[in-house]
Amino acid sequence: MSNSVKFSGLQKTSLLDYPDKVASVLFTPGCNLRCPFCHNHKIALDPQPPFLQEGAALSILESRKKHVDAVVISGGEPCMHRELPKFLAKLKEHGFSVKLDTNGFFPDVLEECLGHVDYVAMDVKTCQEKYHLLGASDTKNLMHSMEILKRGKVPYEFRTTAIPELLTEQDAQAIGEMIKGTKIYALQQFIAEDTLDKRYQTLKPYVPEKIEEIAKIIAPYTEKIILRI
């Protein structure tokens, strides 16, 4: 059925993906970007069957309700799938809290999803000038999505992975301008394992002190900054 979502995988239990909740994570196949540091590149670039169909996913989640009170939709890029909002509505009907992870490049679908989610985490991967390194031709849709979240009522965070080549102090200043006026911004450590571009596996992650310095540059632009280091 073309009007249902299929998934590349389901992680039954996560304590990390949804703030203060025990969650299951569903991964959608495919992505519009080609981030060299991507860990999920197998499902983002070349998703292979068998896929988990929507009905089966709902059955598994329903059976785990004793253990799990939330569902995270991640990817790949979930908002590539136009039928996603209807699936999120079904999750809400089943009584789950729902979090959506997105790269922000599909603002129309994101806007449709907002009525059915409790939290959105949107990646701000680098400054606008460097997004071409991730396979984006421009950042118009990204900036539109940021505005949708900023003016909306759904709790959200913008988040950046601290990758040395994509987050210099100069980039941090530019990212600060991009996220200006947000309530929560998260800066997370880069793990140099199983990346799409193998060269990124040789990149030395920033030491925590360096991430703290970068956080100080961005902090004036947000009400709250979270470090995941």
Accessible surface in RSA format (square Angstrom, percent):
REM  Atomic radii and reference values for relative SASA: ProtOr
REM  Chains: A
REM  Algorithm: Lee & Richards
REM  Probe-radius: 1.40
REM  Slices: 20
REM RES _ NUM      All-atoms   Total-Side   Main-Chain    Non-polar    All polar
REM                ABS   REL    ABS   REL    ABS   REL    ABS   REL    ABS   REL
RES MET A   1   186.77  96.7 117.92  78.0  68.85 163.9  89.45  76.1  97.32 128.9
RES SER A   2   111.86  94.5  80.08 106.9  31.78  73.2  58.52 124.6  53.34  74.7
RES ASN A   3    88.10  60.8  76.16  73.6  11.95  28.8  28.47  68.5  59.64  57.6
RES SER A   4    23.30  19.7  15.00  20.0   8.30  19.1   7.89  16.8  15.41  21.6
RES VAL A   5     0.24   0.2   0.00   0.0   0.24   0.6   0.24   0.2   0.00   0.0
RES LYS A   6    84.94  41.4  83.90  51.5   1.04   2.5  40.61  36.6  44.33  47.2
RES PHE A   7     0.14   0.1   0.00   0.0   0.14   0.4   0.00   0.0   0.14   0.4
RES SER A   8    29.68  25.1   2.36   3.1  27.32  62.9   3.87   8.2  25.81  36.2
RES GLY A   9    23.45  28.9   0.00   N/A  23.45  28.9  23.45  64.4   0.00   0.0
RES LEU A  10    39.22  21.8   7.34   5.3  31.88  80.1   8.02   5.6  31.20  84.0
RES GLN A  11    76.33  42.7  70.47  51.5   5.86  14.0  31.74  67.6  44.59  33.8
RES LYS A  12   113.68  55.5 108.80  66.8   4.88  11.6  51.77  46.6  61.91  65.9
RES THR A  13    63.17  44.9  47.00  47.6  16.17  38.5  39.21  52.7  23.95  36.2
RES SER A  14     5.97   5.0   1.68   2.2   4.28   9.9   4.38   9.3   1.58   2.2
RES LEU A  15   130.16  72.5 105.35  75.4  24.80  62.4 105.72  74.2  24.44  65.8
RES LEU A  16   170.35  94.9 139.15  99.5  31.21  78.4 142.35 100.0  28.01  75.4
RES ASP A  17    48.09  33.7  40.86  40.7   7.23  17.1   5.33  12.6  42.76  42.6
RES TYR A  18    11.20   5.2  10.16   5.8   1.04   2.7   7.14   5.4   4.06   5.0
RES PRO A  19    53.08  38.7  35.77  32.6  17.31  62.9  47.89  39.5   5.18  32.2
RES ASP A  20   152.54 106.8 105.00 104.5  47.54 112.4  44.65 105.1 107.88 107.6
RES LYS A  21    69.95  34.1  59.79  36.7  10.16  24.2  26.04  23.4  43.91  46.8
RES VAL A  22    50.73  33.4  49.93  45.2   0.80   1.9  49.93  43.4   0.80   2.2
RES ALA A  23     0.00   0.0   0.00   0.0   0.00   0.0   0.00   0.0   0.00   0.0
RES SER A  24     0.05   0.0   0.05   0.1   0.00   0.0   0.00   0.0   0.05   0.1
RES VAL A  25     1.38   0.9   1.38   1.3   0.00   0.0   1.38   1.2   0.00   0.0
RES LEU A  26     0.00   0.0   0.00   0.0   0.00   0.0   0.00   0.0   0.00   0.0
RES PHE A  27    42.10  21.1  42.10  26.1   0.00   0.0  42.10  25.5   0.00   0.0
RES THR A  28     0.00   0.0   0.00   0.0   0.00   0.0   0.00   0.0   0.00   0.0
RES PRO A  29     7.92   5.8   5.36   4.9   2.56   9.3   5.36   4.4   2.56  15.9
RES GLY A  30    13.18  16.3   0.00   N/A  13.18  16.3  13.18  36.2   0.00   0.0
RES CYS A  31    21.47  16.2  14.69  16.4   6.78  15.9   0.10   0.3  21.37  23.0
RES ASN A  32    51.59  35.6  26.00  25.1  25.59  61.6  25.72  61.9  25.87  25.0
RES LEU A  33     4.86   2.7   2.39   1.7   2.47   6.2   2.56   1.8   2.30   6.2
RES ARG A  34   105.43  44.3  98.62  50.3   6.81  16.2  44.01  60.2  61.42  37.2
RES CYS A  35     9.51   7.2   7.13   8.0   2.38   5.6   2.29   5.8   7.23   7.8
RES PRO A  36    15.86  11.6  14.99  13.7   0.86   3.1  15.86  13.1   0.00   0.0
RES PHE A  37    20.80  10.4  20.07  12.4   0.73   1.9  20.07  12.2   0.73   2.1
RES CYS A  38    28.23  21.4  23.27  26.0   4.96  11.7   8.65  21.9  19.58  21.1
RES HIS A  39    84.12  46.0  69.17  48.1  14.94  38.2  59.83  61.7  24.29  28.3
RES ASN A  40    56.33  38.8  50.49  48.8   5.84  14.1  11.95  28.8  44.38  42.9
RES HIS A  41    20.60  11.3  19.77  13.7   0.83   2.1  11.96  12.3   8.64  10.1
RES LYS A  42   135.06  65.9 128.46  78.8   6.60  15.7 113.82 102.4  21.24  22.6
RES ILE A  43    37.61  21.4  37.39  27.9   0.22   0.5  37.40  26.9   0.21   0.6
RES ALA A  44     6.08   5.6   3.50   5.4   2.58   5.9   3.50   4.9   2.58   6.8
RES LEU A  45    64.38  35.9  39.66  28.4  24.72  62.1  39.73  27.9  24.65  66.3
RES ASP A  46    89.40  62.6  84.74  84.3   4.66  11.0  28.42  66.9  60.98  60.8
RES PRO A  47    40.92  29.8  27.93  25.5  12.99  47.2  28.44  23.5  12.48  77.6
RES GLN A  48   113.97  63.7  97.12  71.0  16.85  40.1  46.99 100.0  66.98  50.8
RES PRO A  49    91.81  66.9  73.88  67.4  17.92  65.2  74.37  61.4  17.44 108.4
RES PRO A  50   129.97  94.7 111.80 101.9  18.17  66.1 116.33  96.0  13.64  84.8
RES PHE A  51    46.09  23.1  25.87  16.0  20.23  52.6  26.82  16.3  19.27  55.2
RES LEU A  52    40.16  22.4  34.80  24.9   5.36  13.5  38.34  26.9   1.82   4.9
RES GLN A  53    97.76  54.7  96.33  70.4   1.43   3.4  50.96 108.5  46.80  35.5
RES GLU A  54    11.78   6.8  11.18   8.5   0.60   1.4   3.79   7.3   7.99   6.5
RES GLY A  55    47.37  58.4   0.00   N/A  47.37  58.4  38.45 105.5   8.93  20.0
RES ALA A  56    46.59  42.8  34.98  54.0  11.61  26.4  42.07  59.2   4.52  12.0
RES ALA A  57     0.00   0.0   0.00   0.0   0.00   0.0   0.00   0.0   0.00   0.0
RES LEU A  58    21.15  11.8  20.70  14.8   0.44   1.1  21.02  14.8   0.13   0.3
RES SER A  59    72.88  61.6  60.78  81.1  12.09  27.9  37.16  79.1  35.71  50.0
RES ILE A  60    53.72  30.6  51.02  38.0   2.70   6.5  53.72  38.7   0.00   0.0
RES LEU A  61     0.62   0.3   0.00   0.0   0.62   1.6   0.31   0.2   0.31   0.8
RES GLU A  62    74.42  42.7  65.92  49.9   8.50  20.2  39.06  75.5  35.36  28.9
RES SER A  63    77.27  65.3  49.63  66.2  27.64  63.7  50.83 108.2  26.44  37.0
RES ARG A  64    44.86  18.8  44.84  22.9   0.02   0.0   7.10   9.7  37.77  22.9
RES LYS A  65    84.30  41.1  66.33  40.7  17.98  42.8  43.40  39.1  40.90  43.6
RES LYS A  66   180.20  87.9 138.22  84.8  41.98 100.0 107.14  96.4  73.07  77.8
RES HIS A  67   105.50  57.7  86.01  59.8  19.49  49.9  55.93  57.6  49.57  57.7
RES VAL A  68     2.91   1.9   0.59   0.5   2.32   5.6   1.09   0.9   1.82   4.9
RES ASP A  69    78.62  55.1  70.07  69.7   8.55  20.2  41.90  98.6  36.72  36.6
RES ALA A  70     0.00   0.0   0.00   0.0   0.00   0.0   0.00   0.0   0.00   0.0
RES VAL A  71     0.00   0.0   0.00   0.0   0.00   0.0   0.00   0.0   0.00   0.0
RES VAL A  72     0.00   0.0   0.00   0.0   0.00   0.0   0.00   0.0   0.00   0.0
RES ILE A  73     0.00   0.0   0.00   0.0   0.00   0.0   0.00   0.0   0.00   0.0
RES SER A  74    16.85  14.2  16.85  22.5   0.00   0.0   1.11   2.4  15.73  22.0
RES GLY A  75     7.37   9.1   0.00   N/A   7.37   9.1   0.04   0.1   7.33  16.4
RES GLY A  76    20.77  25.6   0.00   N/A  20.77  25.6   1.36   3.7  19.41  43.5
RES GLU A  77     2.30   1.3   2.30   1.7   0.00   0.0   0.05   0.1   2.24   1.8
RES PRO A  78     0.99   0.7   0.99   0.9   0.00   0.0   0.99   0.8   0.00   0.0
RES CYS A  79     0.89   0.7   0.29   0.3   0.60   1.4   0.29   0.7   0.60   0.7
RES MET A  80    75.16  38.9  52.28  34.6  22.88  54.5  52.35  44.5  22.81  30.2
RES HIS A  81    30.17  16.5  27.00  18.8   3.17   8.1  18.97  19.6  11.20  13.0
RES ARG A  82   148.57  62.4 136.21  69.4  12.36  29.4  72.19  98.7  76.38  46.3
RES GLU A  83    39.32  22.6  33.87  25.6   5.45  13.0  10.87  21.0  28.45  23.2
RES LEU A  84     0.00   0.0   0.00   0.0   0.00   0.0   0.00   0.0   0.00   0.0
RES PRO A  85     9.18   6.7   9.06   8.3   0.11   0.4   9.18   7.6   0.00   0.0
RES LYS A  86   136.01  66.4 131.29  80.6   4.72  11.2  87.15  78.4  48.87  52.1
RES PHE A  87     0.25   0.1   0.00   0.0   0.25   0.7   0.00   0.0   0.25   0.7
RES LEU A  88     0.00   0.0   0.00   0.0   0.00   0.0   0.00   0.0   0.00   0.0
RES ALA A  89    23.59  21.7  21.56  33.3   2.03   4.6  22.48  31.7   1.11   2.9
RES LYS A  90    74.91  36.5  74.91  46.0   0.00   0.0  45.59  41.0  29.31  31.2
RES LEU A  91     0.00   0.0   0.00   0.0   0.00   0.0   0.00   0.0   0.00   0.0
RES LYS A  92    74.94  36.6  61.57  37.8  13.37  31.8  44.57  40.1  30.37  32.4
RES GLU A  93   142.55  81.8 102.62  77.6  39.92  95.1  51.81 100.2  90.73  74.1
RES HIS A  94    60.60  33.1  52.50  36.5   8.10  20.7  38.81  40.0  21.79  25.4
RES GLY A  95    59.67  73.6   0.00   N/A  59.67  73.6  31.01  85.1  28.65  64.2
RES PHE A  96     2.91   1.5   1.43   0.9   1.48   3.9   2.13   1.3   0.78   2.2
RES SER A  97    24.79  20.9  23.16  30.9   1.63   3.8   0.46   1.0  24.33  34.1
RES VAL A  98     0.00   0.0   0.00   0.0   0.00   0.0   0.00   0.0   0.00   0.0
RES LYS A  99     5.80   2.8   5.80   3.6   0.00   0.0   3.12   2.8   2.69   2.9
RES LEU A 100     0.00   0.0   0.00   0.0   0.00   0.0   0.00   0.0   0.00   0.0
RES ASP A 101     8.78   6.1   8.26   8.2   0.51   1.2   4.64  10.9   4.14   4.1
RES THR A 102     3.56   2.5   0.63   0.6   2.93   7.0   2.45   3.3   1.12   1.7
RES ASN A 103     6.29   4.3   5.27   5.1   1.02   2.5   3.71   8.9   2.58   2.5
RES GLY A 104     0.62   0.8   0.00   N/A   0.62   0.8   0.62   1.7   0.00   0.0
RES PHE A 105    18.52   9.3  14.16   8.8   4.36  11.3  14.16   8.6   4.36  12.5
RES PHE A 106    59.53  29.8  54.24  33.6   5.29  13.8  58.44  35.4   1.09   3.1
RES PRO A 107     9.40   6.9   9.40   8.6   0.00   0.0   9.40   7.8   0.00   0.0
RES ASP A 108    89.30  62.6  84.55  84.2   4.75  11.2  21.81  51.3  67.49  67.3
RES VAL A 109     3.03   2.0   3.03   2.7   0.00   0.0   3.03   2.6   0.00   0.0
RES LEU A 110     1.05   0.6   1.05   0.8   0.00   0.0   1.05   0.7   0.00   0.0
RES GLU A 111    82.10  47.1  71.99  54.5  10.10  24.1  29.51  57.1  52.59  42.9
RES GLU A 112    90.64  52.0  74.38  56.3  16.26  38.7  42.74  82.7  47.90  39.1
RES CYS A 113     0.00   0.0   0.00   0.0   0.00   0.0   0.00   0.0   0.00   0.0
RES LEU A 114    25.30  14.1  20.33  14.5   4.96  12.5  20.56  14.4   4.74  12.7
RES GLY A 115    70.66  87.1   0.00   N/A  70.66  87.1  36.61 100.5  34.05  76.3
RES HIS A 116    56.46  30.9  55.54  38.6   0.92   2.3  31.07  32.0  25.38  29.5
RES VAL A 117    12.40   8.2   0.00   0.0  12.40  29.9   0.00   0.0  12.40  33.6
RES ASP A 118    50.94  35.7  41.04  40.9   9.89  23.4  17.03  40.1  33.91  33.8
RES TYR A 119    22.12  10.3  22.12  12.6   0.00   0.0  19.78  14.9   2.34   2.9
RES VAL A 120     0.00   0.0   0.00   0.0   0.00   0.0   0.00   0.0   0.00   0.0
RES ALA A 121     0.00   0.0   0.00   0.0   0.00   0.0   0.00   0.0   0.00   0.0
RES MET A 122     0.00   0.0   0.00   0.0   0.00   0.0   0.00   0.0   0.00   0.0
RES ASP A 123    26.46  18.5  26.34  26.2   0.12   0.3   3.64   8.6  22.82  22.8
RES VAL A 124     0.00   0.0   0.00   0.0   0.00   0.0   0.00   0.0   0.00   0.0
RES LYS A 125    32.01  15.6  28.60  17.5   3.41   8.1   8.08   7.3  23.93  25.5
RES THR A 126     0.00   0.0   0.00   0.0   0.00   0.0   0.00   0.0   0.00   0.0
RES CYS A 127     6.28   4.8   6.28   7.0   0.00   0.0   0.00   0.0   6.28   6.8
RES GLN A 128    67.45  37.7  57.44  42.0  10.00  23.8   8.91  19.0  58.54  44.4
RES GLU A 129   128.41  73.7 109.41  82.8  19.00  45.2  71.35 138.0  57.07  46.6
RES LYS A 130    48.95  23.9  48.95  30.0   0.00   0.0  38.65  34.8  10.30  11.0
RES TYR A 131     2.31   1.1   2.31   1.3   0.00   0.0   2.07   1.6   0.23   0.3
RES HIS A 132   119.06  65.1 100.88  70.1  18.18  46.5  77.43  79.8  41.63  48.4
RES LEU A 133    89.83  50.0  70.34  50.3  19.50  49.0  75.23  52.8  14.60  39.3
RES LEU A 134     0.00   0.0   0.00   0.0   0.00   0.0   0.00   0.0   0.00   0.0
RES GLY A 135    49.05  60.5   0.00   N/A  49.05  60.5  23.62  64.8  25.42  56.9
RES ALA A 136    10.08   9.3   0.07   0.1  10.01  22.8   5.28   7.4   4.80  12.7
RES SER A 137   118.35 100.0  73.66  98.3  44.69 103.0  56.98 121.3  61.37  86.0
RES ASP A 138    75.12  52.6  62.82  62.5  12.30  29.1  38.63  90.9  36.49  36.4
RES THR A 139    15.33  10.9  13.17  13.4   2.16   5.1   2.26   3.0  13.07  19.8
RES LYS A 140   146.48  71.5 134.78  82.7  11.69  27.8 109.18  98.3  37.30  39.7
RES ASN A 141    58.14  40.1  58.03  56.1   0.11   0.3   1.21   2.9  56.93  55.0
RES LEU A 142     0.00   0.0   0.00   0.0   0.00   0.0   0.00   0.0   0.00   0.0
RES MET A 143    52.30  27.1  51.86  34.3   0.44   1.1  52.24  44.4   0.06   0.1
RES HIS A 144    75.92  41.5  69.64  48.4   6.28  16.1  50.50  52.0  25.42  29.6
RES SER A 145     0.00   0.0   0.00   0.0   0.00   0.0   0.00   0.0   0.00   0.0
RES MET A 146     0.34   0.2   0.34   0.2   0.00   0.0   0.34   0.3   0.00   0.0
RES GLU A 147    82.15  47.2  82.14  62.1   0.01   0.0  33.60  65.0  48.55  39.6
RES ILE A 148     4.02   2.3   2.87   2.1   1.15   2.8   2.87   2.1   1.15   3.1
RES LEU A 149     1.58   0.9   0.70   0.5   0.88   2.2   1.32   0.9   0.26   0.7
RES LYS A 150    55.33  27.0  29.03  17.8  26.31  62.6  18.98  17.1  36.36  38.7
RES ARG A 151   156.46  65.7 122.27  62.3  34.19  81.4  70.69  96.6  85.78  52.0
RES GLY A 152    34.80  42.9   0.00   N/A  34.80  42.9  16.43  45.1  18.37  41.1
RES LYS A 153   200.77  97.9 166.19 102.0  34.58  82.3 123.91 111.5  76.86  81.9
RES VAL A 154    24.41  16.1  19.08  17.3   5.33  12.8  20.69  18.0   3.72  10.1
RES PRO A 155    79.52  58.0  68.39  62.3  11.13  40.5  79.42  65.6   0.10   0.6
RES TYR A 156    17.65   8.2  13.71   7.8   3.94  10.3  10.70   8.0   6.95   8.6
RES GLU A 157     1.98   1.1   1.98   1.5   0.00   0.0   0.11   0.2   1.87   1.5
RES PHE A 158     0.00   0.0   0.00   0.0   0.00   0.0   0.00   0.0   0.00   0.0
RES ARG A 159    36.83  15.5  36.09  18.4   0.74   1.8   1.05   1.4  35.78  21.7
RES THR A 160     0.93   0.7   0.00   0.0   0.93   2.2   0.93   1.2   0.00   0.0
RES THR A 161    31.60  22.5  28.07  28.5   3.53   8.4  12.75  17.1  18.85  28.5
RES ALA A 162     0.08   0.1   0.08   0.1   0.00   0.0   0.08   0.1   0.00   0.0
RES ILE A 163     0.53   0.3   0.53   0.4   0.00   0.0   0.53   0.4   0.00   0.0
RES PRO A 164    24.03  17.5  19.66  17.9   4.37  15.9  20.09  16.6   3.94  24.5
RES GLU A 165    69.30  39.8  56.16  42.5  13.14  31.3  36.76  71.1  32.54  26.6
RES LEU A 166     0.33   0.2   0.33   0.2   0.00   0.0   0.33   0.2   0.00   0.0
RES LEU A 167     0.05   0.0   0.05   0.0   0.00   0.0   0.05   0.0   0.00   0.0
RES THR A 168    52.37  37.2  50.40  51.1   1.97   4.7  49.59  66.6   2.78   4.2
RES GLU A 169    78.97  45.3  73.13  55.3   5.84  13.9  23.75  45.9  55.22  45.1
RES GLN A 170   152.39  85.2 141.13 103.1  11.26  26.8  50.26 107.0 102.13  77.5
RES ASP A 171     8.31   5.8   7.40   7.4   0.91   2.2   0.91   2.1   7.40   7.4
RES ALA A 172     0.00   0.0   0.00   0.0   0.00   0.0   0.00   0.0   0.00   0.0
RES GLN A 173    86.41  48.3  86.41  63.1   0.00   0.0  39.47  84.0  46.93  35.6
RES ALA A 174    34.35  31.6  26.47  40.9   7.88  17.9  32.62  45.9   1.73   4.6
RES ILE A 175     0.00   0.0   0.00   0.0   0.00   0.0   0.00   0.0   0.00   0.0
RES GLY A 176     0.00   0.0   0.00   N/A   0.00   0.0   0.00   0.0   0.00   0.0
RES GLU A 177    94.94  54.5  81.21  61.4  13.72  32.7  39.84  77.1  55.09  45.0
RES MET A 178     8.96   4.6   4.72   3.1   4.24  10.1   7.49   6.4   1.47   2.0
RES ILE A 179     0.00   0.0   0.00   0.0   0.00   0.0   0.00   0.0   0.00   0.0
RES LYS A 180   117.86  57.5 111.56  68.4   6.30  15.0  66.34  59.7  51.52  54.9
RES GLY A 181    61.23  75.5   0.00   N/A  61.23  75.5  38.15 104.7  23.08  51.7
RES THR A 182     0.58   0.4   0.00   0.0   0.58   1.4   0.00   0.0   0.58   0.9
RES LYS A 183   126.56  61.7 125.81  77.2   0.75   1.8  75.98  68.4  50.57  53.9
RES ILE A 184    38.91  22.1  38.91  29.0   0.00   0.0  38.91  28.0   0.00   0.0
RES TYR A 185     0.00   0.0   0.00   0.0   0.00   0.0   0.00   0.0   0.00   0.0
RES ALA A 186     0.00   0.0   0.00   0.0   0.00   0.0   0.00   0.0   0.00   0.0
RES LEU A 187     0.06   0.0   0.06   0.0   0.00   0.0   0.06   0.0   0.00   0.0
RES GLN A 188    43.58  24.4  43.58  31.9   0.00   0.0   9.90  21.1  33.68  25.5
RES GLN A 189    47.14  26.4  36.48  26.7  10.66  25.4  24.96  53.1  22.18  16.8
RES PHE A 190     2.92   1.5   1.38   0.9   1.54   4.0   1.58   1.0   1.34   3.8
RES ILE A 191   102.25  58.2  97.95  73.0   4.30  10.4 100.58  72.4   1.67   4.5
RES ALA A 192    24.21  22.3   9.72  15.0  14.49  33.0   9.72  13.7  14.49  38.4
RES GLU A 193   115.05  66.1 111.97  84.7   3.07   7.3  40.28  77.9  74.77  61.0
RES ASP A 194    67.57  47.3  59.23  58.9   8.35  19.7  32.35  76.1  35.23  35.1
RES THR A 195     0.00   0.0   0.00   0.0   0.00   0.0   0.00   0.0   0.00   0.0
RES LEU A 196    49.44  27.5  35.80  25.6  13.64  34.3  35.80  25.1  13.64  36.7
RES ASP A 197    54.18  38.0  47.38  47.2   6.80  16.1  17.83  42.0  36.34  36.2
RES LYS A 198   112.15  54.7 105.85  64.9   6.30  15.0  98.83  89.0  13.32  14.2
RES ARG A 199   119.12  50.0 109.71  55.9   9.41  22.4  68.51  93.6  50.61  30.7
RES TYR A 200     8.41   3.9   8.41   4.8   0.00   0.0   1.80   1.4   6.61   8.1
RES GLN A 201    69.33  38.8  50.58  37.0  18.75  44.6   8.46  18.0  60.87  46.2
RES THR A 202   112.52  80.0  79.73  80.8  32.79  78.1  75.12 100.9  37.39  56.5
RES LEU A 203    28.75  16.0  24.58  17.6   4.17  10.5  25.80  18.1   2.95   7.9
RES LYS A 204   165.78  80.9 151.23  92.8  14.55  34.6 114.35 102.9  51.43  54.8
RES PRO A 205    47.76  34.8  39.59  36.1   8.18  29.7  39.59  32.7   8.18  50.8
RES TYR A 206    35.78  16.7  30.78  17.5   5.00  13.0  26.38  19.8   9.41  11.6
RES VAL A 207    80.43  52.9  76.33  69.1   4.10   9.9  78.70  68.4   1.74   4.7
RES PRO A 208    58.58  42.7  58.58  53.4   0.00   0.0  58.58  48.4   0.00   0.0
RES GLU A 209   107.77  61.9 105.87  80.1   1.91   4.5  55.44 107.2  52.34  42.7
RES LYS A 210    56.77  27.7  55.63  34.1   1.14   2.7  30.52  27.5  26.25  28.0
RES ILE A 211     0.00   0.0   0.00   0.0   0.00   0.0   0.00   0.0   0.00   0.0
RES GLU A 212    76.11  43.7  74.61  56.4   1.51   3.6  18.55  35.9  57.56  47.0
RES GLU A 213    84.96  48.8  81.46  61.6   3.49   8.3  30.94  59.8  54.02  44.1
RES ILE A 214     0.00   0.0   0.00   0.0   0.00   0.0   0.00   0.0   0.00   0.0
RES ALA A 215     6.37   5.9   6.14   9.5   0.23   0.5   6.37   9.0   0.00   0.0
RES LYS A 216   153.37  74.8 139.88  85.8  13.49  32.1  93.21  83.9  60.16  64.1
RES ILE A 217    43.19  24.6  33.29  24.8   9.90  23.9  40.42  29.1   2.77   7.5
RES ILE A 218     0.00   0.0   0.00   0.0   0.00   0.0   0.00   0.0   0.00   0.0
RES ALA A 219    36.89  33.9  30.49  47.1   6.41  14.6  30.82  43.4   6.07  16.1
RES PRO A 220   110.69  80.7  66.22  60.4  44.47 161.7  80.09  66.1  30.60 190.2
RES TYR A 221    31.81  14.9  25.85  14.7   5.96  15.5  19.24  14.5  12.57  15.5
RES THR A 222    16.51  11.7   0.64   0.6  15.87  37.8   4.19   5.6  12.32  18.6
RES GLU A 223   136.95  78.6  96.74  73.2  40.22  95.8  48.07  93.0  88.88  72.6
RES LYS A 224   116.64  56.9 111.19  68.2   5.46  13.0  68.60  61.7  48.04  51.2
RES ILE A 225    50.29  28.6  29.02  21.6  21.27  51.3  29.02  20.9  21.27  57.7
RES ILE A 226    45.66  26.0  43.32  32.3   2.34   5.6  45.66  32.9   0.00   0.0
RES LEU A 227    62.15  34.6  35.94  25.7  26.21  65.9  35.94  25.2  26.21  70.5
RES ARG A 228    89.56  37.6  74.23  37.8  15.33  36.5  52.87  72.3  36.69  22.2
RES ILE A 229    80.96  46.1  18.92  14.1  62.04 149.5  45.23  32.6  35.73  97.0
END  Absolute sums over single chains surface
CHAIN  1 A    10837.8       8751.4       2086.3       6185.5       4652.3
END  Absolute sums over all chains
TOTAL         10837.8       8751.4       2086.3       6185.5       4652.3
